[in-house]
Amino acid sequence: MKLNKLPICLAYLDSPRGRAYLNAFLDLGLYPEEIVVMGNNYDFSSGFMTEAEEYEYDVLFYDYRLSLTDVFPEDVKLVRVDTQSINDPELVSTLRNCESEYILFSGGGILSSQTLSMNKQFLHIHPGYVPEYRGSTCFYYSLLEKGELGATAFIMTPQIDEGPVILRKKFKINVALQENQTCFIDFVLDPYIRMQVLKEVLLMFKDESGLQEDVGSTGDDCKQGAYYVMHPVLRRLCWEKINAISEPFEAQGIHEVNLR
């Protein structure tokens, strides 16, 4: 597949989410015109790797082993900044000097008002169906409440998950989890649904018409507060809910819900 350069900057934090994003670029044969690499934030020697190998997450969901050099050509402009914070002054200065108008956010904390005030558009893939599910770990809440989950691409603003919505998707999960699959929800399910939304957004950049706002939802629709980090007990209930809704005679995996 012919590679195509997109007019975006990837602010890359090496994590399961970041590597899922690399899969999106690789699957489509696309790449950003600029990459700003942040300091590593995740220990890939942890139990996730053992679990991922045992359950073949790289075959079923995304290749968690990918690195930047596996995906992008050598001539892509790349700058490294030794920080894990998206608000670090050096990183902010580097992003401000990027040629790209759009910056794909892949982690590093909550963007400060000062960071957002630069003349850039920060694109975020949120693991929740906005505006119903905003805030932290909200896909857990949607799983508990509705047995489904969603992901939304939007342009970030100082208000939590209330920026202009570009694309939303809902998903059903049909995976029977074993007791030792403790990393699946956070490090496979979450990155995977974000990756699926990101793919469609990247194709929008490839299309000359560019990003189009989803007229079905805007931040003005937010009538309820944002969710907060879920308690471990509720996380366990969510894990059990996934197993409870699993159908052994239907296709296993994470499936997009057709909303049309």
DAMO-V817882 format. One record per residue. N is the residue number from 1. RES is the residue in one small letter. OMEGA is omega as a letter, one per 40 degrees, with the letter a starting at -180 (NA if undefined). D_CENTER is the distance of its C-alpha to the mean C-alpha in Angstrom with 1 decimal. Layout:
N;RES;OMEGA;D_CENTER, N;RES;OMEGA;D_CENTER
//
This chain:
1;m;i;24.0, 2;k;i;24.6, 3;l;a;22.1, 4;n;i;21.2, 5;k;a;20.2, 6;l;a;18.0, 7;p;i;18.8, 8;i;i;15.8, 9;c;i;15.2, 10;l;i;12.3, 11;a;a;12.3, 12;y;i;11.6, 13;l;a;11.5, 14;d;a;12.5, 15;s;i;10.7, 16;p;i;9.4, 17;r;i;5.7, 18;g;a;7.6, 19;r;i;9.8, 20;a;i;7.7, 21;y;i;6.9, 22;l;i;10.7, 23;n;i;11.4, 24;a;i;10.3, 25;f;a;12.7, 26;l;a;15.2, 27;d;a;15.4, 28;l;a;16.2, 29;g;a;18.4, 30;l;i;16.9, 31;y;a;16.4, 32;p;i;16.0, 33;e;i;19.4, 34;e;i;18.5, 35;i;i;16.5, 36;v;a;16.8, 37;v;i;16.3, 38;m;i;16.2, 39;g;a;18.0, 40;n;a;16.7, 41;n;a;15.3, 42;y;i;15.3, 43;d;a;18.4, 44;f;i;17.9, 45;s;a;21.5, 46;s;a;20.7, 47;g;i;21.2, 48;f;a;17.8, 49;m;i;19.3, 50;t;i;22.4, 51;e;a;20.7, 52;a;i;18.5, 53;e;a;21.7, 54;e;a;23.7, 55;y;i;21.5, 56;e;i;20.4, 57;y;a;16.7, 58;d;i;16.7, 59;v;a;18.9, 60;l;a;17.5, 61;f;i;13.7, 62;y;a;12.5, 63;d;a;14.6, 64;y;a;13.7, 65;r;a;16.7, 66;l;i;15.7, 67;s;i;16.5, 68;l;a;16.6, 69;t;i;20.2, 70;d;a;19.5, 71;v;a;17.4, 72;f;i;18.8, 73;p;a;22.5, 74;e;a;24.5, 75;d;i;25.3, 76;v;i;21.9, 77;k;a;22.4, 78;l;i;20.8, 79;v;i;21.5, 80;r;i;20.9, 81;v;a;21.0, 82;d;i;21.8, 83;t;i;19.8, 84;q;a;16.8, 85;s;i;16.9, 86;i;a;15.4, 87;n;i;18.7, 88;d;a;21.0, 89;p;i;23.8, 90;e;i;23.9, 91;l;i;20.2, 92;v;i;20.7, 93;s;i;23.8, 94;t;i;22.1, 95;l;i;19.4, 96;r;a;22.2, 97;n;i;24.2, 98;c;i;21.7, 99;e;a;23.0, 100;s;i;19.8, 101;e;a;19.5, 102;y;i;15.7, 103;i;i;13.4, 104;l;a;9.7, 105;f;i;8.5, 106;s;i;6.6, 107;g;i;8.6, 108;g;i;12.3, 109;g;i;13.4, 110;i;a;14.2, 111;l;i;15.4, 112;s;i;19.2, 113;s;i;21.3, 114;q;i;22.8, 115;t;a;19.7, 116;l;a;18.7, 117;s;i;22.4, 118;m;a;22.3, 119;n;a;22.7, 120;k;i;19.1, 121;q;i;16.3, 122;f;i;13.0, 123;l;a;10.2, 124;h;i;7.2, 125;i;a;4.6, 126;h;a;6.1, 127;p;i;6.8, 128;g;i;10.2, 129;y;a;12.7, 130;v;e;13.9, 131;p;a;16.7, 132;e;a;17.7, 133;y;i;14.9, 134;r;i;14.1, 135;g;a;13.8, 136;s;i;12.8, 137;t;a;12.1, 138;c;i;13.2, 139;f;i;12.0, 140;y;a;14.9, 141;y;i;17.2, 142;s;i;16.6, 143;l;i;17.2, 144;l;a;20.4, 145;e;a;21.6, 146;k;a;21.0, 147;g;i;20.0, 148;e;i;16.9, 149;l;a;13.3, 150;g;i;11.2, 151;a;a;8.1, 152;t;i;8.9, 153;a;i;8.7, 154;f;i;11.2, 155;i;a;13.2, 156;m;i;13.4, 157;t;i;16.9, 158;p;i;18.8, 159;q;a;18.6, 160;i;i;15.8, 161;d;a;13.4, 162;e;a;16.4, 163;g;i;15.8, 164;p;a;16.6, 165;v;i;14.5, 166;i;a;13.9, 167;l;i;12.7, 168;r;i;12.3, 169;k;i;12.4, 170;k;a;13.9, 171;f;i;14.2, 172;k;i;17.0, 173;i;i;17.0, 174;n;a;20.2, 175;v;i;20.1, 176;a;a;23.0, 177;l;i;22.0, 178;q;a;24.5, 179;e;a;25.3, 180;n;i;24.0, 181;q;a;20.5, 182;t;a;19.4, 183;c;a;16.1, 184;f;a;14.9, 185;i;a;13.2, 186;d;a;11.2, 187;f;i;10.7, 188;v;a;10.8, 189;l;a;10.3, 190;d;i;7.2, 191;p;a;5.3, 192;y;a;7.6, 193;i;i;7.2, 194;r;a;3.7, 195;m;a;5.8, 196;q;i;8.7, 197;v;a;8.0, 198;l;i;7.2, 199;k;a;10.5, 200;e;i;12.5, 201;v;i;11.6, 202;l;i;12.7, 203;l;i;15.7, 204;m;i;16.5, 205;f;i;16.8, 206;k;i;19.0, 207;d;a;21.1, 208;e;a;23.6, 209;s;i;23.1, 210;g;a;19.8, 211;l;i;17.3, 212;q;a;18.8, 213;e;i;18.3, 214;d;a;18.0, 215;v;a;21.5, 216;g;a;21.0, 217;s;i;19.2, 218;t;i;19.2, 219;g;a;18.9, 220;d;a;22.7, 221;d;a;22.2, 222;c;a;20.9, 223;k;a;23.9, 224;q;a;22.8, 225;g;i;21.5, 226;a;i;18.0, 227;y;i;17.4, 228;y;a;17.8, 229;v;a;16.9, 230;m;i;18.4, 231;h;a;21.6, 232;p;i;22.0, 233;v;i;24.5, 234;l;i;22.3, 235;r;i;19.5, 236;r;i;22.3, 237;l;i;23.3, 238;c;i;19.9, 239;w;i;20.2, 240;e;i;23.7, 241;k;i;22.6, 242;i;i;20.4, 243;n;a;23.6, 244;a;a;25.8, 245;i;i;24.1, 246;s;i;24.0, 247;e;a;26.4, 248;p;a;28.1, 249;f;i;29.6, 250;e;a;26.6, 251;a;i;24.0, 252;q;i;21.8, 253;g;i;18.0, 254;i;a;15.1, 255;h;i;16.4, 256;e;i;15.5, 257;v;i;18.0, 258;n;a;20.1, 259;l;a;20.5, 260;r;NA;23.2
//
